[in-house]
């Protein structure tokens, strides 16, 4: 095999894993590991340096033995119609493609995604799916679009799952925010995970009023801010000091932390199991406890179907961490996607008509450009806002505002200081005069008061009650 291509769903985890690979191959030269994703930045390399020139050229066609990238870069390239993203496709042949956190494959795009992965095997590619909650994507009677000729790498999955069990999961019914805050404040070390950013901010403020040492994590904090906070959490846990954290599901994205108690708002079973991975993670203490609670907070639209499937699967005496339970959840979650034809194949257009991507690429149509437009793993309407977090963030903001047309190196460095918001959040910032747009289309937050050093970018009810970010 010619190379290993390691793909993950989140840029933060991509950077973390790339660092591990670079450390492992440190003695083999600088051109072994290629890190390729939208947030990559070179803080310690000159734009014209030999290493940086190699990285930019290699990123165009993945010319490296080990490529660490995102699902967006890998999967969207398989459906792209333009020359730039397609330039790397020939490198995937005769490679090992590892899809980590495989449960994050987009349900509404499963049919074209699985078809593309199956097609890669015809070109000598070996596809490996990795997950603590392996999705039920094998071909079967009720899932005809599944992968065929799949074999398990682990000889005894059930035995391994039992040996690695670190926590138990219990459902505790509905809890008010006040009850949650009391439980958080009354526990020396615990992690509470909820489904929306506004809920996390509200619960954090309630908890902080009852106890010290309460910390907050959410995607309204820029990556540099989150990394700093995760470092503080790890240090507190290592020193066995009080540490209470209120977070959104951003903490489930491969963040290596270890709490004896995790409180998780009802969600998809895959998210609940990921939350359990932050409970007694190192196995150094007694069996950890994960309490799944119902809340009055309305969940984001995108996870309603997963929550419904979880409620159907979990019941008295059911082990949430059992592999059979997880398989049943995914089978139910995939099956409940509407009528068979559009169930896993496409997106809804502006006129409400469902467009089938697989049909677009059939021999009768070959609508490559239209298929590429519809195959999108993330919401491309999210707008990145550069925020002035800390001294470095403020200096970057000032340099961006002075440059107007920033150099690529400056923009890459600013990636660590961006927060993605929906269009209504961007409009709120513009209408209030809190942000400005540079000539290159880059949005910069100019009013420092809207970036809270604890909560991150403030677009919740304390600024404007009409803005609700999820």
DRENKEMAR-327888 format. One line per field, with one value per residue (C-alpha): residue number from 1; x, y, z. Coordinates in steps of 0.25 Angstrom, whole numbers. Layout:
% residues N
k: [NUM | ...] $
u: [X | ...] $
v: [Y | ...] $
w: [Z | ...] $
% end
This chain:
% residues 470
k: [1 | 2 | 3 | 4 | 5 | 6 | 7 | 8 | 9 | 10 | 11 | 12 | 13 | 14 | 15 | 16 | 17 | 18 | 19 | 20 | 21 | 22 | 23 | 24 | 25 | 26 | 27 | 28 | 29 | 30 | 31 | 32 | 33 | 34 | 35 | 36 | 37 | 38 | 39 | 40 | 41 | 42 | 43 | 44 | 45 | 46 | 47 | 48 | 49 | 50 | 51 | 52 | 53 | 54 | 55 | 56 | 57 | 58 | 59 | 60 | 61 | 62 | 63 | 64 | 65 | 66 | 67 | 68 | 69 | 70 | 71 | 72 | 73 | 74 | 75 | 76 | 77 | 78 | 79 | 80 | 81 | 82 | 83 | 84 | 85 | 86 | 87 | 88 | 89 | 90 | 91 | 92 | 93 | 94 | 95 | 96 | 97 | 98 | 99 | 100 | 101 | 102 | 103 | 104 | 105 | 106 | 107 | 108 | 109 | 110 | 111 | 112 | 113 | 114 | 115 | 116 | 117 | 118 | 119 | 120 | 121 | 122 | 123 | 124 | 125 | 126 | 127 | 128 | 129 | 130 | 131 | 132 | 133 | 134 | 135 | 136 | 137 | 138 | 139 | 140 | 141 | 142 | 143 | 144 | 145 | 146 | 147 | 148 | 149 | 150 | 151 | 152 | 153 | 154 | 155 | 156 | 157 | 158 | 159 | 160 | 161 | 162 | 163 | 164 | 165 | 166 | 167 | 168 | 169 | 170 | 171 | 172 | 173 | 174 | 175 | 176 | 177 | 178 | 179 | 180 | 181 | 182 | 183 | 184 | 185 | 186 | 187 | 188 | 189 | 190 | 191 | 192 | 193 | 194 | 195 | 196 | 197 | 198 | 199 | 200 | 201 | 202 | 203 | 204 | 205 | 206 | 207 | 208 | 209 | 210 | 211 | 212 | 213 | 214 | 215 | 216 | 217 | 218 | 219 | 220 | 221 | 222 | 223 | 224 | 225 | 226 | 227 | 228 | 229 | 230 | 231 | 232 | 233 | 234 | 235 | 236 | 237 | 238 | 239 | 240 | 241 | 242 | 243 | 244 | 245 | 246 | 247 | 248 | 249 | 250 | 251 | 252 | 253 | 254 | 255 | 256 | 257 | 258 | 259 | 260 | 261 | 262 | 263 | 264 | 265 | 266 | 267 | 268 | 269 | 270 | 271 | 272 | 273 | 274 | 275 | 276 | 277 | 278 | 279 | 280 | 281 | 282 | 283 | 284 | 285 | 286 | 287 | 288 | 289 | 290 | 291 | 292 | 293 | 294 | 295 | 296 | 297 | 298 | 299 | 300 | 301 | 302 | 303 | 304 | 305 | 306 | 307 | 308 | 309 | 310 | 311 | 312 | 313 | 314 | 315 | 316 | 317 | 318 | 319 | 320 | 321 | 322 | 323 | 324 | 325 | 326 | 327 | 328 | 329 | 330 | 331 | 332 | 333 | 334 | 335 | 336 | 337 | 338 | 339 | 340 | 341 | 342 | 343 | 344 | 345 | 346 | 347 | 348 | 349 | 350 | 351 | 352 | 353 | 354 | 355 | 356 | 357 | 358 | 359 | 360 | 361 | 362 | 363 | 364 | 365 | 366 | 367 | 368 | 369 | 370 | 371 | 372 | 373 | 374 | 375 | 376 | 377 | 378 | 379 | 380 | 381 | 382 | 383 | 384 | 385 | 386 | 387 | 388 | 389 | 390 | 391 | 392 | 393 | 394 | 395 | 396 | 397 | 398 | 399 | 400 | 401 | 402 | 403 | 404 | 405 | 406 | 407 | 408 | 409 | 410 | 411 | 412 | 413 | 414 | 415 | 416 | 417 | 418 | 419 | 420 | 421 | 422 | 423 | 424 | 425 | 426 | 427 | 428 | 429 | 430 | 431 | 432 | 433 | 434 | 435 | 436 | 437 | 438 | 439 | 440 | 441 | 442 | 443 | 444 | 445 | 446 | 447 | 448 | 449 | 450 | 451 | 452 | 453 | 454 | 455 | 456 | 457 | 458 | 459 | 460 | 461 | 462 | 463 | 464 | 465 | 466 | 467 | 468 | 469 | 470] $
u: [0 | 5 | 0 | -9 | -20 | -26 | -39 | -46 | -59 | -53 | -42 | -38 | -36 | -29 | -18 | -17 | -15 | -6 | 3 | 4 | 7 | 18 | 24 | 24 | 31 | 40 | 53 | 49 | 49 | 40 | 32 | 26 | 13 | 4 | -7 | -18 | -30 | -36 | -31 | -16 | -7 | 8 | 11 | 26 | 29 | 31 | 22 | 34 | 41 | 45 | 36 | 24 | 26 | 26 | 14 | 5 | 9 | 7 | -7 | -11 | -9 | -6 | 8 | 12 | 13 | 3 | -8 | -16 | -29 | -43 | -56 | -59 | -46 | -47 | -61 | -65 | -53 | -59 | -72 | -65 | -66 | -55 | -40 | -34 | -41 | -40 | -25 | -23 | -32 | -22 | -14 | -25 | -23 | -15 | -16 | -21 | -33 | -36 | -49 | -48 | -61 | -69 | -82 | -81 | -84 | -95 | -108 | -115 | -103 | -101 | -104 | -95 | -84 | -84 | -85 | -72 | -65 | -69 | -64 | -50 | -48 | -48 | -35 | -28 | -32 | -34 | -44 | -44 | -56 | -52 | -62 | -66 | -80 | -79 | -90 | -98 | -94 | -93 | -102 | -114 | -129 | -134 | -121 | -118 | -109 | -99 | -84 | -82 | -70 | -67 | -59 | -56 | -42 | -43 | -45 | -54 | -62 | -71 | -59 | -51 | -63 | -65 | -50 | -50 | -63 | -60 | -74 | -89 | -100 | -113 | -125 | -131 | -143 | -145 | -137 | -138 | -126 | -127 | -126 | -115 | -107 | -109 | -104 | -92 | -89 | -90 | -80 | -65 | -62 | -72 | -75 | -89 | -92 | -104 | -108 | -108 | -99 | -109 | -113 | -98 | -96 | -109 | -106 | -91 | -96 | -105 | -95 | -84 | -94 | -94 | -79 | -65 | -56 | -67 | -62 | -69 | -66 | -74 | -72 | -74 | -60 | -49 | -40 | -29 | -38 | -43 | -29 | -25 | -38 | -36 | -21 | -26 | -37 | -26 | -17 | -28 | -32 | -17 | -15 | -28 | -34 | -49 | -53 | -67 | -69 | -82 | -80 | -87 | -84 | -71 | -64 | -68 | -59 | -47 | -44 | -35 | -41 | -45 | -57 | -63 | -77 | -83 | -97 | -102 | -115 | -123 | -117 | -114 | -108 | -95 | -93 | -97 | -86 | -76 | -79 | -77 | -63 | -60 | -64 | -53 | -46 | -32 | -39 | -32 | -44 | -56 | -67 | -71 | -85 | -92 | -106 | -115 | -125 | -137 | -138 | -148 | -138 | -143 | -132 | -126 | -134 | -123 | -122 | -138 | -138 | -126 | -132 | -145 | -137 | -130 | -143 | -148 | -135 | -133 | -142 | -142 | -130 | -124 | -109 | -106 | -92 | -95 | -91 | -104 | -111 | -102 | -105 | -120 | -119 | -112 | -122 | -134 | -128 | -124 | -137 | -146 | -142 | -155 | -158 | -148 | -144 | -139 | -136 | -121 | -119 | -118 | -123 | -136 | -135 | -141 | -154 | -155 | -152 | -142 | -131 | -124 | -109 | -107 | -118 | -110 | -98 | -105 | -102 | -114 | -111 | -96 | -99 | -86 | -87 | -100 | -96 | -84 | -93 | -102 | -92 | -88 | -84 | -85 | -94 | -86 | -95 | -87 | -79 | -65 | -63 | -49 | -49 | -39 | -36 | -24 | -12 | -9 | -24 | -24 | -11 | -16 | -29 | -20 | -11 | -24 | -30 | -18 | -15 | -29 | -24 | -17 | -6 | -10 | 0 | -7 | -21 | -16 | -11 | -24 | -32 | -29 | -36 | -49 | -63 | -74 | -87 | -100 | -104 | -114 | -102 | -93 | -105 | -106 | -91 | -92 | -105 | -100 | -86 | -79 | -71 | -66 | -63 | -50 | -48 | -46 | -59 | -53 | -61 | -54 | -60 | -56 | -64 | -56 | -68 | -75 | -64 | -65 | -52 | -61 | -72 | -67 | -75 | -87 | -99 | -109 | -121 | -112 | -108 | -121 | -132 | -135 | -122 | -121 | -109 | -109] $
v: [0 | 14 | 22 | 23 | 34 | 37 | 45 | 50 | 58 | 70 | 79 | 80 | 65 | 65 | 74 | 66 | 53 | 59 | 63 | 49 | 44 | 55 | 51 | 36 | 39 | 50 | 42 | 39 | 53 | 65 | 60 | 48 | 53 | 63 | 71 | 76 | 83 | 97 | 101 | 97 | 109 | 110 | 119 | 115 | 114 | 125 | 126 | 124 | 113 | 100 | 92 | 101 | 101 | 86 | 85 | 94 | 86 | 73 | 77 | 79 | 64 | 57 | 54 | 48 | 34 | 39 | 49 | 53 | 61 | 63 | 56 | 68 | 68 | 53 | 51 | 64 | 62 | 48 | 56 | 69 | 74 | 84 | 81 | 86 | 77 | 65 | 67 | 57 | 46 | 37 | 37 | 30 | 17 | 6 | 14 | 10 | 20 | 20 | 27 | 30 | 33 | 26 | 28 | 43 | 39 | 48 | 40 | 47 | 45 | 30 | 24 | 32 | 32 | 17 | 15 | 23 | 16 | 2 | 7 | 11 | -4 | -6 | 2 | -6 | 3 | -3 | 5 | 4 | 9 | 12 | 15 | 12 | 13 | 5 | 9 | -2 | 0 | -15 | -19 | -26 | -28 | -15 | -7 | -11 | 1 | -4 | -9 | -23 | -32 | -25 | -33 | -29 | -26 | -28 | -44 | -42 | -29 | -32 | -37 | -25 | -16 | -23 | -22 | -7 | -4 | 8 | 14 | 10 | 18 | 21 | 30 | 39 | 45 | 60 | 70 | 85 | 94 | 98 | 83 | 81 | 93 | 87 | 74 | 80 | 89 | 77 | 69 | 71 | 67 | 65 | 68 | 73 | 72 | 79 | 80 | 95 | 106 | 115 | 104 | 102 | 117 | 118 | 105 | 110 | 123 | 116 | 106 | 117 | 124 | 112 | 107 | 111 | 104 | 103 | 104 | 105 | 99 | 102 | 105 | 119 | 119 | 120 | 108 | 115 | 118 | 104 | 98 | 107 | 103 | 88 | 90 | 96 | 85 | 74 | 81 | 82 | 67 | 63 | 70 | 65 | 79 | 82 | 83 | 85 | 87 | 90 | 88 | 86 | 73 | 79 | 72 | 59 | 61 | 53 | 62 | 54 | 57 | 47 | 50 | 41 | 46 | 51 | 57 | 56 | 62 | 52 | 51 | 40 | 28 | 30 | 43 | 37 | 26 | 37 | 45 | 32 | 32 | 44 | 36 | 28 | 29 | 24 | 13 | 17 | 18 | 10 | 9 | 23 | 28 | 34 | 40 | 43 | 53 | 59 | 74 | 85 | 91 | 89 | 80 | 85 | 80 | 71 | 62 | 60 | 47 | 41 | 45 | 38 | 25 | 26 | 26 | 14 | 6 | 10 | 4 | -3 | -13 | -9 | -7 | 5 | 2 | -12 | -14 | -20 | -8 | 1 | -7 | -7 | 8 | 11 | 1 | 8 | 22 | 19 | 12 | 24 | 33 | 34 | 27 | 17 | 24 | 38 | 32 | 33 | 40 | 55 | 68 | 76 | 87 | 101 | 96 | 85 | 74 | 64 | 62 | 48 | 49 | 35 | 37 | 50 | 41 | 30 | 27 | 34 | 48 | 49 | 63 | 64 | 79 | 78 | 65 | 73 | 85 | 75 | 66 | 75 | 70 | 83 | 95 | 104 | 116 | 117 | 129 | 130 | 142 | 146 | 149 | 157 | 146 | 149 | 157 | 149 | 150 | 165 | 166 | 157 | 166 | 179 | 173 | 168 | 181 | 189 | 179 | 179 | 168 | 159 | 149 | 134 | 132 | 143 | 137 | 123 | 128 | 134 | 121 | 118 | 131 | 129 | 125 | 120 | 126 | 125 | 137 | 143 | 144 | 151 | 160 | 164 | 167 | 176 | 183 | 186 | 191 | 181 | 175 | 178 | 171 | 172 | 173 | 158 | 155 | 152 | 156 | 162 | 165 | 179 | 181 | 173 | 174 | 163 | 153 | 148 | 142 | 131 | 128 | 133 | 140 | 146 | 145 | 140 | 146 | 155 | 163 | 161 | 152 | 149 | 142 | 128 | 120 | 104] $
w: [0 | -4 | 8 | 20 | 20 | 33 | 33 | 45 | 46 | 54 | 52 | 66 | 67 | 54 | 60 | 72 | 64 | 54 | 66 | 71 | 57 | 55 | 69 | 65 | 52 | 57 | 53 | 39 | 33 | 32 | 20 | 25 | 31 | 24 | 32 | 23 | 27 | 27 | 41 | 38 | 41 | 42 | 54 | 53 | 39 | 28 | 16 | 7 | 15 | 8 | 18 | 16 | 1 | 1 | 10 | 1 | -11 | -4 | 1 | -14 | -17 | -4 | -8 | 6 | 13 | 24 | 22 | 33 | 29 | 31 | 26 | 19 | 11 | 8 | 5 | -2 | -11 | -16 | -21 | -25 | -40 | -40 | -43 | -30 | -20 | -30 | -32 | -20 | -24 | -31 | -18 | -11 | -20 | -13 | 0 | 14 | 17 | 32 | 36 | 51 | 58 | 47 | 55 | 50 | 35 | 31 | 31 | 20 | 11 | 15 | 1 | -7 | 4 | 5 | -10 | -11 | 0 | -7 | -20 | -14 | -11 | -27 | -28 | -17 | -6 | 8 | 16 | 31 | 40 | 55 | 66 | 80 | 75 | 61 | 52 | 46 | 32 | 27 | 16 | 20 | 16 | 23 | 19 | 4 | 2 | 13 | 11 | 6 | 9 | 22 | 33 | 47 | 51 | 66 | 68 | 80 | 80 | 91 | 100 | 97 | 100 | 113 | 117 | 114 | 121 | 130 | 134 | 135 | 129 | 136 | 132 | 143 | 136 | 135 | 143 | 143 | 142 | 156 | 160 | 150 | 156 | 170 | 166 | 159 | 171 | 180 | 173 | 174 | 160 | 149 | 135 | 130 | 115 | 108 | 94 | 91 | 94 | 100 | 110 | 114 | 116 | 125 | 133 | 135 | 141 | 150 | 155 | 156 | 166 | 175 | 174 | 171 | 161 | 150 | 136 | 122 | 108 | 95 | 81 | 83 | 89 | 78 | 77 | 84 | 96 | 96 | 96 | 108 | 116 | 113 | 118 | 131 | 133 | 131 | 141 | 151 | 149 | 150 | 163 | 169 | 171 | 170 | 155 | 150 | 135 | 127 | 112 | 99 | 91 | 87 | 98 | 92 | 80 | 85 | 97 | 106 | 120 | 131 | 141 | 151 | 148 | 135 | 133 | 119 | 113 | 105 | 91 | 81 | 87 | 80 | 87 | 100 | 98 | 94 | 107 | 115 | 109 | 117 | 130 | 137 | 124 | 130 | 138 | 150 | 160 | 162 | 151 | 147 | 146 | 134 | 137 | 125 | 128 | 120 | 120 | 116 | 106 | 92 | 85 | 72 | 60 | 55 | 66 | 69 | 61 | 68 | 82 | 77 | 74 | 87 | 95 | 87 | 90 | 105 | 115 | 128 | 129 | 116 | 116 | 108 | 105 | 100 | 86 | 82 | 88 | 80 | 67 | 70 | 71 | 58 | 51 | 56 | 54 | 39 | 37 | 42 | 30 | 23 | 10 | 4 | -8 | -2 | 12 | 11 | -2 | -3 | 2 | 1 | -9 | -8 | -14 | -4 | -14 | -9 | -19 | -20 | -21 | -26 | -37 | -41 | -44 | -51 | -65 | -70 | -64 | -60 | -53 | -46 | -43 | -37 | -29 | -23 | -19 | -11 | -5 | 7 | 21 | 28 | 28 | 18 | 23 | 36 | 36 | 42 | 51 | 55 | 70 | 79 | 89 | 98 | 94 | 82 | 77 | 79 | 71 | 60 | 59 | 58 | 47 | 39 | 40 | 36 | 24 | 18 | 9 | 18 | 13 | 14 | 25 | 34 | 31 | 34 | 48 | 50 | 48 | 63 | 67 | 59 | 63 | 53 | 54 | 46 | 37 | 47 | 57 | 46 | 43 | 57 | 58 | 46 | 49 | 63 | 58 | 65 | 54 | 40 | 27 | 20 | 5 | 4 | 11 | 25 | 37 | 49 | 62 | 66 | 79 | 90 | 99 | 91 | 94 | 108 | 114 | 120 | 111 | 97 | 87 | 93 | 84 | 94 | 102 | 110 | 97 | 89 | 93 | 78 | 75 | 79 | 74 | 75] $
% end
